[in-house]
Amino acid sequence: MIQAKNRKEITLDTQTLSILQFQAEKQGRNLKNYMEQILKEQANNFELTDGYKTMMDEMLDKHEKGALKYTSWKDAKKQLFMK
């Protein structure tokens, strides 16, 4: 399955890049591939806490009951940028 990919620019100091380059070479990878792999691993290590799960269950319940009030993006932009 082909996944869509997005480009993002990051800025790192020279020392950090040197360390990452060294680690990449130790694993036989190029720097870009190594950094992508580290980020994928970190993203996949995300674990939902019990508090977060409870909060999301409550929000979904409120949504189903129609108890939440939503603001459209158009109205939110007015509120944010008209001050």
Backbone hydrogen bonds, N-H to C=O, Kabsch-Sander energy under -0.5 kcal/mol:
donor,donor_aa,acceptor,acceptor_aa,energy
17,L,13,D,-2.1
18,S,14,T,-2.4
19,I,15,Q,-2.2
20,L,16,T,-2.6
21,Q,17,L,-2.7
22,F,18,S,-2.3
23,Q,19,I,-2.5
24,A,20,L,-2.6
25,E,21,Q,-2.4
26,K,22,F,-2.0
27,Q,23,Q,-1.2
27,Q,24,A,-0.5
28,G,25,E,-1.2
29,R,24,A,-2.8
34,Y,30,N,-2.5
35,M,31,L,-2.7
36,E,32,K,-2.4
37,Q,33,N,-2.3
38,I,34,Y,-2.4
39,L,35,M,-2.2
40,K,36,E,-2.4
41,E,37,Q,-2.5
42,Q,38,I,-2.3
43,A,39,L,-2.5
44,N,40,K,-2.3
45,N,41,E,-1.0
45,N,42,Q,-0.5
46,F,43,A,-1.0
53,K,49,T,-2.4
54,T,50,D,-2.4
55,M,51,G,-2.4
56,M,52,Y,-2.6
57,D,53,K,-2.5
58,E,54,T,-2.3
59,M,55,M,-2.3
60,L,56,M,-2.7
61,D,57,D,-2.2
62,K,58,E,-2.5
63,H,59,M,-2.5
64,E,60,L,-2.4
65,K,61,D,-1.7
66,G,62,K,-0.5
66,G,63,H,-1.2
67,A,62,K,-2.8
68,L,62,K,-0.6
70,Y,68,L,-0.5
76,A,72,S,-2.6
77,K,73,W,-2.6
78,K,74,K,-1.7
79,Q,75,D,-2.2
80,L,76,A,-2.4
81,F,77,K,-2.9
82,M,78,K,-1.4
